[in-house]
Amino acid sequence: MANDLRLDILGTSFTITADEDEEYLHKVLLQYQKAVSNTQNISGITNSLNVAVLTGFMLCDEVNKLKQQIDDELASLAQFAAKSHAENQAENDEVQDRITRLISKLDQTFRIFGNEKYL
């Protein structure tokens, strides 16, 4: 369901239509308004277009830094998983060897005692 959101920011007003719910759109608008206010406070820029452009740039920078953190974390998890898999494979190989030895001993025991029906 499409929702309309009226934007009143930096001396400009217009309405957008989006497929997101109204609560989400208001949340995004509040985030942008805070970002604009922050840009104005730290830069001292008063020109609305310049503030909007710099705010957009700073938000893109933040998104890219967060994306890099996520990519780094995913790479770290992948390395951990690969290491764990290799360790588990070694343990699995050891368990398989022990099972094979036990089966062999059982086989030998049954043959010694003449219990061929268990083979």
N, C-alpha and C positions, 0 to 999 in steps of 0.2 A: 504494500500500500504506500503510495507516494505521500510525502508530507512536505508542507511549505515551511520555510524558516526565513524570517525577516532578519537581515543583517544590518545593524546600525553600528558602524565602526569607522574610525578615522575620518569622520565627516561625510561618509558615504553610506547610502541606504539602498538596499535592494533585497529582493526575495529570491531564494533558491528553492528548487523542488528536488527532493531526494527520496530514495526508497528506504532509507533508514527510519527507525521510529523517532518520534518527537523528542523523547528524553535523551536519546543518544545525540541527536543534532544539537540540542541545547548544551550538552556536556562538551561537545567539540567546540561550539561557539565560545563557551566560557574559557576553555583552554586557550583558544586563539586570542581572546581579549586579554588574558593574563600575559600571554607571550608578547603581544603588542605593547602592553603597559611596561613590561620588563625591558623590552627593546628601547622604548622611549627613555626609561629611567637610566639605563646604563650607557646609552649612546648620546643622549642630549639632542638627538635629531628631532626636528619638529615637522618637517615636510612629510605629509601623509604617505605619499608614494614611496619615499625613501624608507620610511618606517616599515611599510608593508613589505617592501622588497627585502630589507635586512631581516625582518622577522621570518619571512619565508626561507631565507638562506640559513638562518640559525636553527629553524625547525628541521630543515633537511640535514644539517650537520648532526643534530641530535639523533635523528632517525638512523643515519648512517653509523654513528658510534654505537647505538644500541644493536643494530644489525651485526656489526663487527663483534660485539660482545657475545651475541647469540651464536654466530658462526664459530667463534673461538671455543665457546662452551660445547657446541656440538662436536667439534673436532676432538676436544679433550675426552668427551664421552665415547666417541668412536674408538679412540686409542685405548681407553680403559676396557671397552667391550672386546676389542681384538686381543688385548693382553689376557683378559679373563678367559676368553675362548681358548687361547693357546694353553693357559694353565689348566683349564678344565679338560682340554684334549689330552694333556699329559696324564692327568688323573684318570681319565677314562681309559687310556691305554694301559695304565698300571692295573686298574680294576679288571680289564679284559684279560691281561696276562695272568693275574691271580686266578680268575675264574677258569681259564684254560688249564692252568696247573692243577687246580682242584679236580676238574673233570678228568684229567689224565690220571691223577692219583686214585679217583673213584674207579675209573676204568681198570686200572692195574689191580686194585683191591678186589673188584668183582671177578676178574679173571683168575686171581690167585685162589679165591675161595670157590670158584666154579659156579658163580651165579651169572651165567651167560644171559639169563632172561632179563636182566636189568640193563643190558647194553643197548 
